[in-house]
Amino acid sequence: MWGMSFIEQIWLDARYALRTLGKTPGLTAAALFTLTLGIGLNTAIFSAVNAVLLRPLAYRDADRLMQIWEMHPVIPRAQVAYPDFVDWRNGSKLFKQIAAYTFEGLQPFNLVVNQEPERVEASLVSGNLLPMLGIHPTYGRNFAWDEMQPGHDDAVLLSDALWRRRFAANPRIVGQSVQIDGTLYRVIGILPRSTPFPPWADLLLPISRLDQQERTIRKHHQLEVIGRLRDGVSREQAQAELSGIAKQLESQYPATNKKIGVRVIPLREQLTGQVRTPLLILLGAVGLILLIACANVANLLLARAIGRRKEIALRLALGASRARLIRQLLTESLLLASFGTLLGLLFAMGGLRVLRFYAAQQLPRAAEIAIDWRVLAFTLAITLATSILCGLLPAMQSVRRDQNETLQQAGRKTMGDSGRRGVRSILVAGEIAVALVVLMSAGLLVRSFERVLAVDPGFRTDHLLTFQLALSPAKYQRPEQVDSFYKRLMSNLEALPSVKEAATVSPVPFTSALNRTRFLVQGTPPPEAGRYPVAQFRTVSPNYFHLMSMAVRDGRDFTPSDADWNAKPVCMISEAMARRFFSGMDPVGRNLLLGVLDAKPTAIPIVGVVADTRDLDLTTEPEPVLYFPGWYGSVVVRTRAEPLALAGPAREAVRRIDPEQPIAAVQSMDQIVGASLARRRFSMVLLSAFSAVALLLSSVGLYGTVSYSVAQRTREMGLRLALGAQGGQLFRSVWGESLRLSCLGLAAGVMLAFAATRFLSALLFGVEATDPVTFLSVSGIVLGVAALAAAIPARRAILLEPMTALRQE
């Protein structure tokens, strides 16, 4: 019977709590809104950080996996030559296994299924890569030993995405043959969806398909290498061992391995290193929002508790027990927190869907982002504690007060004692200060992004369509066949009414930073082995510079005869290369030596100097670039209308020459440039959104505090109006007090921002972390919003009718 009575009392408390919360809809809505945003945003971003940075990779014993790079004196992180990989694998005692695969973009293939061609990305992998990672095909098997031998390596593994897209997820494809670049390969397995590696690859092929030169000559650096440490071995020990092997190789092969070292880093750091700083900054921002939310809820509940002192005293005087009142108030706080939690969870679920979609290309492991219940529990614990303590502690103090004194003071005391008002004022000022820090950070990122967008890349990006081609080596075996294909394609494209001009380039600007070559200016003394200068290189058709509006500064442009496959080699260089290596000299007519690691380097004359471009990254200075003439790689088309409208006609132009030749990566140049800025935009947009939330929450807190203050002081204000006070005086009194509070928060926020924004330095371009324009403009915005938030309830005070106000208790 006692149990039923207790349950009934809880039910009655809950019903009464709902009615009580309903009587103050503004305060209840503000508290729920604050809890929803605080819990939802923190759960979403904390879960994203956990999935990307903290959660172990989905591979077996992932904490033992290391990425291994070669280090050159002029290239701090480089791919690995196949013979070096073999020597590391055979010589290491501290790695249980070492495996390799070719990097993205090196092995594009043409897949033909039901006479429909598609360009796909392939990686050539060592036979132990998948077993080392603990990856087992969903259907079929991994590569067998004999399938990794030249002449017997016609086996292929399909990615889950390609299997579903082109083979309708039919498991019977295992064991059948598919046509790749005109050659039949046996499908031996389908890779799992959950743990693809490399994640970008559509096909995996045996590493033995590297040609003989690539497998024997140490100057070709094409491999990404991963190793698994033995138990008890540290990264530092493995680094020391491989560095020792590199020293041995340096003495054995000084022509290619002089000054080449090794760098060992955890695989997780390799995959997430570029996004670590932006994510931690976003994590800090939502942490500050949680702090604002807790302060907001605390302020609202403190105001509510103080306003209910008369009610509590009256109920005590009528015989209610203190325990029952405390339980009632605890029920109200728990009910408010529970509703806020539910809404916050729904907000987090929706936010994560948006985040996964928006961050798919910007964040590694984005598909793994999901609500982490430990993160949710931590966030809930903080908000529940805030809600309960700030709702319950003032109430407990109220039930201990003398009821007669409280009832006698009702109507005379308006907002509680000065101590409590001081606490609430500090909370509001703190909210404004913290919001200012988030807003300053967002403002700096916005200013930085504007500076990046203002950078001239050195060529016209408008009305440019690009698409990639990878001609099948089985069908286009001779250079003249390749030349013929591209020349016919250029004619087909330029015959289209919407096309001004067409050209070829490899690679397309902003799509690759891996095309580097060693060289030497003929006539200069050779440097120490391993320290040859390095330049980016591009292969372009003769009209490429004209199409891109890149000025030829000295010498001449390429001519059609320069691009013929049997023509004498010539090259052009960028202004940056001319400045760095030909200071005070005219480079035109001088020779560059290429193939400097060969016994007899090739001398190539420079025929011209072309204007600099920032075609790797808008935020980095132009690098030295070498240009060679030739018909090869991707196609760029200058259009008269919307570039993407030409995608269909461009495909048809290719099909008229070769029906089995696919095109890929059809994009406008504006899209490519935009994609290169995607991570900067991602950080800026999210932090700007968080700063807007922070400003909104702090404004709600200030508005709620001032509004409740006006409501509690209604009788006082009515009396002052009745005694002759002017409305303007009341407005200035209420508004001025709030404005002073806002200025206090601003002053504290500026000091905090000076310290906090320094962590943004790595993400800024063209803007200092203490940029005065940003600090002044953001401070003005915050002050304006705070003034508006305080002015609305202050205006309500001057609209009071004196007699109506005096009748209120």
RALINLIN-V754947 format. One record per residue. RES is the residue in one small letter. PSI is psi as a letter, one per 30 degrees, with the letter a starting at -180 (NA if undefined). OMEGA is omega in radians with two decimals (999 if undefined). Layout:
res = <RES | RES>
psi = <PSI | PSI>
omega = <OMEGA | OMEGA>
This chain:
res = <m | w | g | m | s | f | i | e | q | i | w | l | d | a | r | y | a | l | r | t | l | g | k | t | p | g | l | t | a | a | a | l | f | t | l | t | l | g | i | g | l | n | t | a | i | f | s | a | v | n | a | v | l | l | r | p | l | a | y | r | d | a | d | r | l | m | q | i | w | e | m | h | p | v | i | p | r | a | q | v | a | y | p | d | f | v | d | w | r | n | g | s | k | l | f | k | q | i | a | a | y | t | f | e | g | l | q | p | f | n | l | v | v | n | q | e | p | e | r | v | e | a | s | l | v | s | g | n | l | l | p | m | l | g | i | h | p | t | y | g | r | n | f | a | w | d | e | m | q | p | g | h | d | d | a | v | l | l | s | d | a | l | w | r | r | r | f | a | a | n | p | r | i | v | g | q | s | v | q | i | d | g | t | l | y | r | v | i | g | i | l | p | r | s | t | p | f | p | p | w | a | d | l | l | l | p | i | s | r | l | d | q | q | e | r | t | i | r | k | h | h | q | l | e | v | i | g | r | l | r | d | g | v | s | r | e | q | a | q | a | e | l | s | g | i | a | k | q | l | e | s | q | y | p | a | t | n | k | k | i | g | v | r | v | i | p | l | r | e | q | l | t | g | q | v | r | t | p | l | l | i | l | l | g | a | v | g | l | i | l | l | i | a | c | a | n | v | a | n | l | l | l | a | r | a | i | g | r | r | k | e | i | a | l | r | l | a | l | g | a | s | r | a | r | l | i | r | q | l | l | t | e | s | l | l | l | a | s | f | g | t | l | l | g | l | l | f | a | m | g | g | l | r | v | l | r | f | y | a | a | q | q | l | p | r | a | a | e | i | a | i | d | w | r | v | l | a | f | t | l | a | i | t | l | a | t | s | i | l | c | g | l | l | p | a | m | q | s | v | r | r | d | q | n | e | t | l | q | q | a | g | r | k | t | m | g | d | s | g | r | r | g | v | r | s | i | l | v | a | g | e | i | a | v | a | l | v | v | l | m | s | a | g | l | l | v | r | s | f | e | r | v | l | a | v | d | p | g | f | r | t | d | h | l | l | t | f | q | l | a | l | s | p | a | k | y | q | r | p | e | q | v | d | s | f | y | k | r | l | m | s | n | l | e | a | l | p | s | v | k | e | a | a | t | v | s | p | v | p | f | t | s | a | l | n | r | t | r | f | l | v | q | g | t | p | p | p | e | a | g | r | y | p | v | a | q | f | r | t | v | s | p | n | y | f | h | l | m | s | m | a | v | r | d | g | r | d | f | t | p | s | d | a | d | w | n | a | k | p | v | c | m | i | s | e | a | m | a | r | r | f | f | s | g | m | d | p | v | g | r | n | l | l | l | g | v | l | d | a | k | p | t | a | i | p | i | v | g | v | v | a | d | t | r | d | l | d | l | t | t | e | p | e | p | v | l | y | f | p | g | w | y | g | s | v | v | v | r | t | r | a | e | p | l | a | l | a | g | p | a | r | e | a | v | r | r | i | d | p | e | q | p | i | a | a | v | q | s | m | d | q | i | v | g | a | s | l | a | r | r | r | f | s | m | v | l | l | s | a | f | s | a | v | a | l | l | l | s | s | v | g | l | y | g | t | v | s | y | s | v | a | q | r | t | r | e | m | g | l | r | l | a | l | g | a | q | g | g | q | l | f | r | s | v | w | g | e | s | l | r | l | s | c | l | g | l | a | a | g | v | m | l | a | f | a | a | t | r | f | l | s | a | l | l | f | g | v | e | a | t | d | p | v | t | f | l | s | v | s | g | i | v | l | g | v | a | a | l | a | a | a | i | p | a | r | r | a | i | l | l | e | p | m | t | a | l | r | q | e>
psi = <e | e | e | e | e | e | e | e | e | e | e | e | e | e | e | e | e | e | e | e | e | f | f | i | e | e | e | e | e | e | e | e | e | e | e | e | e | e | e | e | e | e | e | e | e | e | e | e | e | e | e | e | e | e | k | k | l | g | l | k | h | f | f | f | k | k | k | k | l | k | j | l | e | f | j | f | j | l | l | k | k | e | e | e | e | e | e | e | e | f | f | k | f | f | k | e | l | k | l | l | l | l | l | k | f | e | i | k | l | j | k | j | k | h | g | j | l | k | k | l | k | l | k | k | k | l | f | g | e | e | e | e | f | g | k | k | k | e | k | b | l | l | k | l | e | f | f | g | k | k | f | g | h | g | l | k | k | k | l | e | e | e | e | e | e | f | g | h | h | j | f | f | f | k | f | l | k | l | j | j | h | g | k | k | k | k | j | f | l | k | k | k | e | f | i | k | k | k | f | f | k | e | k | k | l | k | f | f | f | k | l | e | e | f | f | f | k | g | f | j | j | f | k | k | k | k | l | k | k | l | k | f | k | l | e | e | e | e | e | e | e | e | e | e | e | e | e | e | e | e | e | e | i | f | e | f | g | k | g | k | a | k | k | k | l | k | e | e | e | e | f | g | e | f | f | e | e | e | e | e | e | e | e | e | e | f | e | e | e | e | e | e | e | e | e | e | e | e | e | e | e | e | e | e | e | e | f | g | e | e | e | e | e | e | e | e | f | g | g | k | k | e | e | e | e | e | e | e | e | e | e | e | e | e | e | e | e | e | e | e | e | e | e | e | e | e | e | e | e | e | e | e | e | e | e | e | e | e | g | e | f | f | k | k | g | e | f | f | k | l | k | j | f | e | e | e | e | e | e | e | e | e | e | e | e | e | e | e | e | f | f | e | e | e | e | e | e | e | f | f | l | k | e | e | e | e | e | e | f | k | e | e | k | e | g | l | l | f | e | e | e | e | e | e | e | e | e | e | e | e | e | e | e | e | e | e | e | e | e | e | e | e | e | e | e | e | e | e | e | e | e | e | f | f | k | j | f | g | l | k | f | l | h | k | k | k | l | k | k | j | k | k | f | e | e | i | f | k | e | f | e | e | e | e | e | e | e | e | e | e | e | e | e | f | f | k | e | g | k | e | l | k | l | l | k | j | l | k | k | g | f | k | g | f | i | k | k | l | l | k | k | k | f | l | k | k | l | k | k | f | g | k | l | k | l | l | k | k | k | l | l | e | g | e | e | e | e | f | h | j | k | j | e | k | b | l | l | k | l | e | f | f | f | k | f | g | l | k | k | l | l | l | l | l | e | e | e | e | e | e | f | h | k | g | l | j | f | k | f | l | k | k | k | l | h | f | f | l | e | j | l | k | k | k | k | k | f | l | k | l | l | l | l | i | g | e | k | f | f | l | k | k | l | k | k | k | k | k | k | l | j | k | b | l | k | k | k | k | l | f | a | k | e | f | f | f | e | e | e | e | e | e | e | e | e | f | e | j | f | g | j | l | l | l | h | j | l | l | e | e | e | e | e | e | e | f | g | e | e | e | e | e | e | e | e | e | e | e | e | e | e | e | e | e | e | e | e | e | e | e | e | e | e | e | e | e | e | e | e | e | e | f | g | e | e | e | e | e | e | e | e | e | g | g | k | l | e | e | e | e | e | e | e | e | e | e | e | e | e | e | e | e | e | e | e | e | e | e | e | e | e | e | e | e | e | e | f | f | f | f | e | f | f | k | k | g | k | l | f | h | j | e | e | e | e | e | e | e | e | e | e | e | e | e | e | e | e | e | e | f | e | e | f | e | e | e | e | f | g | k | k | e | e | e | e | f | f | k | NA>
omega = <3.10 | -3.13 | 3.13 | 3.14 | -3.14 | 3.13 | 3.11 | 3.11 | 3.10 | 3.13 | 3.11 | 3.09 | -3.13 | 3.14 | 3.14 | 3.13 | 3.12 | 3.12 | -3.12 | 3.11 | 3.12 | 3.14 | 3.08 | -3.02 | -3.13 | -3.14 | 3.14 | -3.14 | 3.14 | 3.13 | 3.13 | 3.12 | -3.14 | 3.13 | -3.13 | -3.12 | -3.12 | -3.12 | -3.07 | -3.10 | -3.11 | 3.12 | -3.12 | -3.06 | 3.07 | 3.13 | 3.11 | 3.12 | 3.12 | -3.11 | -3.03 | -2.99 | -2.95 | -3.07 | 3.11 | 3.07 | -3.02 | -3.12 | -3.07 | -3.13 | -2.98 | -3.13 | 3.11 | -3.09 | -3.12 | 2.98 | -3.08 | -3.14 | 2.89 | 3.14 | 3.07 | 3.12 | -3.12 | 3.09 | -3.01 | 3.13 | -3.05 | 3.04 | -2.96 | 3.04 | -3.08 | 3.14 | 3.10 | 3.08 | -3.14 | -3.14 | 3.06 | -3.08 | -3.10 | -3.03 | -3.06 | 3.04 | -3.06 | 3.03 | 3.07 | 3.10 | 3.01 | -3.09 | -3.07 | 3.04 | 3.14 | -3.01 | -3.07 | 3.09 | -3.11 | -3.02 | 3.02 | 3.14 | 3.06 | 3.12 | 3.11 | 3.11 | -3.11 | 3.10 | 3.08 | -3.10 | 3.04 | 3.04 | -3.11 | 3.09 | 3.13 | 3.01 | 3.05 | -2.97 | 3.02 | -3.02 | -3.09 | -3.06 | -3.07 | 3.08 | 3.14 | 3.14 | -3.11 | -3.13 | 3.12 | -3.13 | 3.07 | 3.04 | 3.11 | -2.99 | 3.03 | 3.11 | 3.01 | -3.08 | -3.08 | 3.12 | 3.08 | -3.12 | 3.10 | -3.12 | 3.12 | -3.00 | 3.12 | 3.13 | -3.14 | 2.99 | -3.14 | 3.02 | 3.12 | -3.11 | 3.13 | 3.13 | 3.14 | -3.04 | -3.02 | -3.09 | 3.05 | 3.11 | -3.13 | -3.11 | -3.12 | 3.07 | 3.09 | -3.10 | 3.10 | -3.11 | 3.06 | -3.11 | 3.13 | -3.10 | 3.08 | -3.14 | 3.11 | 3.09 | 3.10 | 3.07 | -3.11 | -3.14 | 3.09 | -3.10 | -3.14 | 3.14 | -2.98 | -3.07 | 3.09 | 3.05 | -0.19 | -3.01 | -3.09 | -2.97 | 3.02 | -3.10 | 2.94 | 3.13 | 3.14 | -3.12 | 3.10 | 3.11 | 2.89 | -3.11 | -3.01 | 3.13 | -3.10 | -3.13 | -3.07 | -3.07 | -3.00 | -3.14 | 3.11 | -3.08 | -2.99 | -2.96 | 2.85 | -3.03 | 3.11 | 3.09 | 3.07 | 3.14 | 2.99 | 3.13 | 3.10 | -3.14 | 3.13 | 3.09 | -3.13 | 3.11 | 3.11 | 3.10 | -3.13 | -3.13 | -3.12 | 3.06 | 3.08 | 3.09 | 3.12 | 3.09 | 3.10 | 3.13 | 3.11 | 3.13 | 3.14 | -3.06 | -3.06 | -3.10 | -3.08 | -2.98 | 3.11 | 3.09 | 3.10 | 3.14 | -3.08 | 3.04 | -3.12 | 3.11 | 3.10 | -3.11 | -3.14 | 3.09 | 3.10 | -3.08 | -3.00 | -3.02 | -3.07 | -3.10 | -3.07 | -3.11 | 3.10 | -3.12 | 3.12 | 3.08 | 3.09 | 3.10 | 3.08 | -3.14 | -3.13 | 3.02 | 3.08 | 3.09 | 3.07 | 3.10 | 3.10 | -3.13 | 3.13 | 3.11 | 3.14 | 3.13 | 3.13 | -3.12 | -3.13 | -3.11 | 3.06 | 3.12 | -3.12 | -3.12 | 3.14 | -3.14 | -3.10 | -3.12 | -3.13 | 3.12 | -3.12 | 3.13 | -3.14 | -3.14 | 3.07 | -3.14 | -3.14 | 3.00 | 3.12 | 3.14 | 3.11 | -3.14 | -3.13 | 3.14 | 3.13 | 3.12 | 3.11 | -3.13 | 3.08 | 3.10 | 3.13 | 3.14 | 3.14 | -3.13 | 3.11 | 3.14 | -3.13 | 3.10 | 3.12 | 3.12 | 3.14 | 3.12 | 3.10 | 3.12 | 3.10 | 3.11 | 3.14 | 3.13 | 3.09 | 3.14 | 3.13 | 3.08 | 3.12 | -3.11 | 3.13 | -3.14 | -3.06 | -3.03 | -3.06 | -3.11 | -3.08 | -3.08 | 2.97 | 3.11 | -3.10 | -3.12 | -3.12 | -3.08 | 3.10 | -3.14 | 3.08 | -3.02 | 3.06 | 3.09 | 3.12 | -3.13 | 3.12 | 3.13 | 3.14 | -3.13 | -3.13 | -3.09 | 3.09 | 3.13 | 3.12 | -3.10 | -3.07 | -3.08 | -3.08 | 3.07 | -2.99 | -3.05 | 3.08 | 3.13 | 3.12 | 3.08 | -3.12 | -3.10 | 3.12 | -3.11 | 3.07 | -3.02 | -3.13 | 3.13 | -3.14 | -3.12 | 3.13 | -3.11 | -3.11 | -3.11 | 3.09 | 3.05 | -3.01 | -3.06 | -3.13 | -3.08 | -3.05 | 3.13 | -3.13 | 3.09 | 3.12 | 3.12 | -3.11 | 3.10 | 3.11 | 3.12 | -3.14 | 3.12 | 3.10 | 3.10 | -3.13 | -3.14 | -3.12 | 3.10 | 3.14 | 3.12 | 3.14 | 3.14 | 3.10 | 3.14 | 3.12 | 3.13 | 3.11 | 3.12 | 3.11 | 3.11 | 3.11 | -3.13 | 3.08 | 3.12 | 3.12 | -3.13 | -3.13 | -3.12 | 3.08 | -3.13 | 3.14 | 3.07 | 3.14 | 3.14 | -3.07 | 3.05 | 3.10 | 3.01 | 3.09 | 2.96 | -3.04 | 3.07 | 3.02 | -3.09 | -3.12 | 3.12 | 3.10 | -3.11 | -3.12 | -3.04 | -3.05 | -3.13 | -3.12 | 3.08 | 3.10 | 3.13 | -3.10 | 3.13 | -3.06 | 3.12 | 3.09 | 3.14 | 3.12 | 3.12 | 3.13 | -3.11 | -3.08 | 3.05 | 3.13 | -3.07 | -3.05 | -3.09 | 3.04 | -3.03 | 3.11 | -3.13 | 3.09 | 3.09 | 3.04 | -0.08 | 3.07 | 3.10 | 3.10 | -3.11 | -3.12 | 3.05 | -3.01 | -3.10 | 3.12 | 3.09 | 3.04 | 3.09 | 3.07 | 3.05 | -3.11 | -3.14 | 3.08 | -3.12 | 3.13 | 3.12 | 3.03 | -3.11 | -3.13 | -3.10 | 3.04 | 3.08 | -3.07 | 3.08 | 2.93 | 3.05 | 3.13 | 2.97 | -3.04 | 3.06 | -3.00 | -3.08 | -3.04 | -3.07 | 3.10 | -3.13 | -3.09 | -3.09 | 3.08 | -3.04 | 2.99 | -3.02 | -3.07 | 3.13 | -3.07 | 3.06 | 3.02 | 3.05 | 3.10 | -3.14 | 3.11 | -3.03 | 3.10 | -3.04 | -3.09 | -3.12 | 3.07 | -3.08 | 3.01 | 3.11 | 2.97 | -3.12 | 3.10 | 3.11 | 3.14 | 3.12 | 3.12 | -3.14 | -3.03 | -2.98 | 3.13 | -3.09 | 3.11 | -3.13 | 3.04 | -3.09 | -3.09 | -3.11 | 3.07 | 3.14 | 2.94 | 3.06 | 3.08 | -3.03 | -3.03 | 3.11 | 3.09 | 3.13 | -3.13 | 3.14 | -3.13 | 3.10 | -3.12 | -3.12 | 3.06 | -3.11 | -3.12 | 3.08 | -3.09 | -3.09 | 3.12 | 3.00 | 2.99 | -3.05 | 2.98 | -3.10 | -3.12 | -3.04 | 3.13 | 3.12 | 3.13 | 3.10 | 2.99 | -3.11 | 3.04 | 3.09 | 3.08 | 3.12 | 3.09 | 3.08 | -2.99 | 2.93 | -3.03 | -3.11 | 3.01 | -3.06 | 3.03 | -3.03 | 3.06 | -3.10 | 3.12 | -3.04 | -3.04 | 3.08 | -3.12 | -3.06 | 3.14 | 3.08 | 3.12 | 3.08 | -3.13 | 3.11 | 3.09 | -3.09 | 3.13 | 3.11 | -3.10 | -3.10 | -3.12 | -3.11 | 3.12 | 2.93 | -3.06 | 3.07 | 3.10 | -3.08 | 2.94 | 3.12 | 3.09 | 3.08 | -3.12 | 3.11 | 3.11 | 3.12 | 3.12 | 3.14 | -2.97 | -3.09 | 3.06 | 3.14 | 3.14 | 3.13 | -3.09 | -3.08 | -3.11 | -3.12 | 3.07 | 3.10 | 3.14 | -3.13 | 3.08 | 3.09 | -3.13 | 3.12 | 3.13 | -3.12 | 3.14 | 3.09 | 3.08 | 3.12 | 3.13 | 3.12 | -3.13 | -3.13 | -3.12 | -3.13 | -3.14 | 3.10 | 3.12 | -3.14 | -3.12 | -3.10 | -3.07 | -3.09 | 3.12 | -3.11 | 3.07 | 3.12 | -3.13 | 3.10 | 3.14 | -3.13 | 3.01 | 3.11 | 3.12 | 3.13 | 3.13 | 3.10 | 3.10 | 3.14 | -3.11 | 3.14 | -3.11 | -3.06 | -3.13 | 3.11 | 3.12 | -3.13 | 3.09 | 3.10 | 3.13 | 3.13 | 3.07 | 3.09 | 3.12 | -3.13 | 3.12 | -3.12 | 3.13 | 3.12 | 3.08 | -3.11 | 3.10 | 3.13 | -2.99 | -3.03 | 3.09 | 3.11 | 3.13 | -2.98 | -3.10 | -3.11 | -3.05 | 3.09 | 3.09 | -3.11 | 3.06 | -3.14 | 3.11 | -3.10 | -3.06 | 3.12 | 3.12 | -3.10 | -3.12 | -3.09 | -3.14 | 3.10 | 3.10 | 3.12 | -3.12 | -3.14 | 3.13 | 3.13 | 3.13 | 3.12 | 3.12 | 3.14 | 3.14 | -3.05 | -3.08 | 3.09 | 3.11 | 3.11 | 3.13 | -3.10 | -3.07 | 3.12 | -3.12 | 2.96 | -3.04 | -3.09 | 3.10 | -3.13 | -3.10 | 3.13 | -3.09 | 3.03 | 999>
